[in-house]
Amino acid sequence: MEISNHHTHQRRNYNRAFGIGIVLNVIFVVIEAAYGIAADSMALVADAGHNLSDVLSLLLAWGAGVLASKSATEQRTYGFRKLTIMAPIANAILLLLALGGIAWESIGRLAAPQEVHALTVIVVAAIGVVINTLTALLFASGQKEDLNIKGAFLHMAADAGVSFGVVVSGIIIMFTGWLLIDPLVSLFIAAVILAGTWSLLKDSMNLAIDSVPKSIDISGIRSYLTGLDPVCQIHDLHVWAMSTTEVAMSVHLIVIEKDMAADFLPVLQRQLHDRFGIEHATIQIEQQDCMPCTLDKNQCI
């Protein structure tokens, strides 16, 4: 006997948030890049490059989310849900490519510091603090339920912090004339991006190869299943992410009772959802005295 079902619930639509965030950041990228070049500030140019990569990240996350909402087909039985996992991988690669150019130019500036218009740097970066903070707040409420939304929130929150760092570097240059602070801040920006990008790439790659999501307690699931009254053994337990918001599970349960309660599977499936966050559970019931399951192997959990 087998049951496959998944719980769905309404999640906030972030189309408006994505649209506003993208428009605000595109406008700011153009302004920041133009003034960064005019002020000869590598810190501003580096921050503009970072903000541009975040615009691309928002576009990818938005597009993946829209496609993931499309219905499944006979050819794509899970629909396009996996695109929400592939999008962060693409974002991470784009960010890593941008890092090389920023770091290379900044190292060159360390060897040959150039005059910077400090007041321009301060004003433009301060605008960046405001825009990035406002954009981050658009995604603050959904960061706990969706990796894409969390990624957008963290990117924009980090940008606000980085822009604040550029403001500080401008103030230091204005009062001390220490030009080296500009490329040093650029390298700091690159380090911040690298740390966040590496974490994003690692998490999304783990989901792409169907690793157990961080939020799932697979040991707790195993203990719960083996502790059920009619269950004497379990095998072929798998937990993976169908998308950044939906987790699937499949398992074979060996039971000692031939006549199971009519509500056993629905109750079990609901408990897996409520207690462990499993959206889509496929459970196969096997009798203890039946022939061994072909999937009960050493390489199966």
Secondary structure, 3 states (H helix, E strand, C coil): CEEEEECCCCCCCCHHHHHHHHHHHHHHHHHHHHHHHHCCCHHHHHHHHHHHHHHHHHHHHHHHHHHHCCCCCCCCCCCCCCHHHHHHHHHHHHHHHHHHHHHHHHHHHHHCCCCCCHHHHHHHHHHHHHHHHHHHHHHHHHCCCCHHHHHHHHHHHHHHHHHHHHHHHHHHHHHHCCCCHHHHHHHHHHHHHHHHHHHHHHHHHHHHCCCCCCCCCHHHHHHHHHCCCCEEEEEEEEEEECCCCCEEEEEEEEECCCCCCCCHHHHHHHHHHHHHCCCEEEEEEEECCCCCCCCCCCCCC
